[in-house]
Amino acid sequence: MTSIIKNIFENKTSITISLVFCELIILALYYVNSYLSLVPFIFFLGFIILYYGFIRGPVIWIMIMIFATGLDIWGQIFAGITIFHVGWFFSIFTTVILYLIRDIDEIKYLYSITYPFLFFIIIASISLIYTPNFENGLYIVVQTLALYLFFVLVANFIKSRNHLILIILILLFINISQTFLLVYQLLFENVTYFADSTVQTSEGFRIYRPSGTFHDPNVLCTYMIFGIIYSLSYLLFNKVKIKWKILLGIGILLSFIGTVLTFSRSGWLSLLFGIITVIFFYPKKRIIFYILTIGAIILSFALFFTPYGDLIIERFASIIDLMTDPSIRVRLALINSSFHMFVDNPFFGVGFKGFPVLYDLYLDPIVPQMLLYVKEPHTLWPALLAELGVLGVVSVFILFYVFFKESYKKAIEYYDDFSKSFYVSIFALFIAMNVDFFFYGFLFPQFNLLWLNFALFYSMKDNYQESN
């Protein structure tokens, strides 16, 4: 059937005749009944969904999940069900059907990070027995297991160059859309879905931070980093036609503007470390110098000739102001509280997701009164110490060490340009995420794109084949 369809579309005469025939059918149906003219469109759409969604494999559903990740709260359908959940369900369903009715390659479930991951899941699950936050802890454990299945799907079925390029384009498209939405929210709404998140200059100019389709501008900024790093690495390491270089460059620039407009200091630092890592592996440093110079000129224009320049400058400068900035003081206080929880429960911790419940008992007096509502630990390793004790830290450390060692080895070896660009970007994003976990640690292990990054690495190792 596939060969018949391919032969039809390769013959221009056949295409013309087919289109004319379809138009005549639609016209005839319209004169019988106007509603009947919709039948061919419904039939065609159903055929596309059946063929690409169920017969060809779960790739289309994987792409829908990646796209839906960028919608966040806008991806809600009803009763907590999101577009991501729909894509996840049909991916699993399609995989099972393929496994039963077709002779497909054996699906690989076990990878080098699987065993430390299972170690982490077992420890977290056991801690649910005594955690004071059982319901939330159980939800996160189940969600993490579901994301591991997402990881398995990507690692097994993202097999070609075209698949990988499509992922870049999806992430870049979401980034560009978010940037335009952020500009609109900043100029015309000046509101945020993230409660009372504002920035203010020393002179009193104050705005609400836009958050696009996300509930939190910091999470949005973290999301946008992936599209930037994948695109930047692809642009630098591959010989791309000039028109595509220009389009990719514009996409990266707009994405960068979007990260700036989130006013997320943790995101800015993470992106900076990710870019530095990509540059470290790139041999032509002179080109990097030119790119950074152009970027610096554009950024300077934005800082000095827009009303938001002072906000951006003061926001970035506050990163090193450890004891004056309220947000940083809260993070330091949360780390201190985590340490005291760990001292009281050194081996098993207080239980998975127990920190927010017990935080009031370990409250640090340096926390500003206006930020007492912040109870979620923001730094990964102290949070793991507090909630899961030494065993939890060891499990995640082993997982990260295994992936760091393998991805770094692949990044420094020589491959074709395309493979090199992806291995470098995957390693750079892993570094960026670890920086981000120092400021927004509760994203682990719930962040979809982190699992996508893991999966793309193993997909490149096991399945990648050159195709046009």
TAHUDA-V630646 format. One line per field, one symbol per residue. phi: phi as a letter, one per 20 degrees, with the letter a starting at -180 (. if undefined). A space follows every 50 residues. Layout:
phi=???
This chain:
phi=.ffffffffedfffffffffffffffffffffagfffegfffffffffff feecefpegfffffffffgfelffefdalnedfffffffffffffffffe dceefffeddcfefffffgffffffffffdffcgfffffffffffffffg gffffededcgfgffffgffffffgfffffffffffeddlcbeegleccb efeofcceffcleeebfffgffffgffffgffffffededggffffffff ffffffgffffflefffffffgfffffffgeefeffffgfffffffffff gffdccfegfffffffffgeefddffffffffffffffffffffcfedme ogmeggfegffcfeffffffdfffcefddgffffgfecmfffffffffgf fffgfffffffefecfgffgfffffffffffgffffffdbfffedeegff fffgfffffffecfcfbd
